[in-house]
Amino acid sequence: MRFGDEIVLDDLSLDVSKGQFLTLLGASGCGKTTILRIIAGFLSPVRGKIFFENKDITDLPPHKREVNTVFQKYALFPHLNVFENVAFGLRVARKPKKEIEKRVNDMLKLVGLSRMAQRSVDNLSGGQQQRVAVARALANYPKLILLDEPFAALDLRLKKDMQFELKKIQAKTGITFISVTHDQEEALSMSDTVVVLDKGKIQQIGSPKDIYNEPKNAFVADFIGESNIIDGIMLEDYLVKFVGKKFKCLDKGFEKGEKIDAVIRPEDIKLVSPDAGHISGIVTSSTFRGVNNEIIIDVNGFKWMIQTIEYKNVGDIIGLEILPEDIHIMKKSEYSSEIGDYSSFSDEFFNEKEK
Amino acid sequence: MIFVLYYSITNQENNFTLENFLEIKNYSRTFVRSIVFSSVSTLISFALGYPTAYAISKLGKKLQKIAIAGVMLQMWISFLLITYSLMTIMESNGIINKFFNIFGSDFVIINTKIAVIIGMVYGSLPYMILPIYSSLSKLDPKIIEAAQDLGAGKFKIFTKIIFPLSAPGVLSGFLMVFAPNMSAFIISKMLGGSENILIGEIIELQFLGSQYNPWSGSAIALILMFFIMLCTSAVGNIIYYKNIK
């Protein structure tokens, strides 16, 4: 897929199986919305084909595809009320009146808007508008529903509620959902399968657990949650060396002496007294975040992030304990050099300001 | 305005009277003719204006600006000038008649109903195109995509989405064309001849003509104004209720 000279999607192939909740996850401009638009039929790929239940639909126009979309800002029809918005697809398809009435009422019930049927869509809150958009997409009984950043316009609280509800609706109806988002938390909590995209390429496909625990490269590790990514050398199977020390780990299959990226999640590191830990460092920043404290620790110039429920003061010297199961080894990739430590995260920012 | 009101309820001797308003019955045929002419020209303007506005809204950003400037250009030219130029074209030895003469027809367009309607449509087309264009250009393309996504083909998208959403523009276009044409007098005077006198011309004659009678002229003007206001508020209410619903 190209726009002008710019290649937006590059040689991308994706299989989606029935009844799945699949999320395309990536930063803006990574091509995720482009994929959605190609599936919906608003864009056609320069090369390649789209198959839907083994039928080639590449050249089928959008209104003939059994696919419905929940648009980013919902794109509800402003001149129609809630009922008519949901009924639109059925009216276009010339379904009998009784059936339309029944289906629309069922859909409104499903999204909890039965009492709002005659309301104008302009008088609805963001969450209600989204429910209408979902009901409208569901009313045609499509085989596939596309969601374009469905929660982007909602505030945090409402977002959580709607995520939960949408997941419930998906499970109830058994319809395949493909969602697009840049919110990694949303992707992890809602999906059966997550596709991490960057630069028009798939970086990793897997279950949320796999993506979080076994990131394939530094990009995925950095994009999904917080992570300390450290240069290291694989000495032999189950033995890795970084920050000048040897650590036992659970990974194998690398060449001896191969340079690797080691990922250690901030919440996996245990704080101990300076001499009891594997490595020690000095606290350079400490931020209270409610559920935990986020501490940046300088270990010989490399800044680590640690999330802990303990509170540490800036200047404290502490030891870090890293267990074998908390270390994840990744092959070096083009991203390794781009993604560094957490130094840009804290004091550099303030130093910049002071100047 | 106050003078018009005063004249309308007095007679030559400055005594109070309502007889002036009864004068309108002498001109009822003219009044009806005005309504018919102005309605027909409004409908024709709409039939020509909507497709034009739609086509303009489909152009690229730059071309849209140029096209709209082109439409507005006519609004900057004095209406008198436009009517005069139409007169020259339609005259007995103007271009149009010469064209008909080629085919052996001695049809003379000036001083006919058609000439008046053409004049009205020509003068008011921009006032129809602009409001429709403005409501069409405000249409969110995502809404059209949503309709397409839900199974609507081109025709259904137009009848169920685009047209209803541009209806406020159409209504204000109707108003902006109907009201001025209702009170038009230059067009009918210059293009319509003596057979197609409109109510506006009658009013003018009462004030400036040989049958000088500002008393009944004022009364007719007031009736006309009241009628236009009635139409305006009716249309206004339609727009208002649409928005509330």
Interface residues (C-beta under 8 A of the other chain):
Chain A: A40 F42 P61 P62 H63 K64 V67 N68 T69 F71 Q72 K73 A75 L76 F77 P78 H79 N81 F88 G89 R91 V92 A93 S120 R136 A137 N140
Chain B: D140 K142 I143 E145 A146 A147 Q148 D149 L150 G151 A152 G153 K156 K160 I161 P164 L165 A167 K242 K245
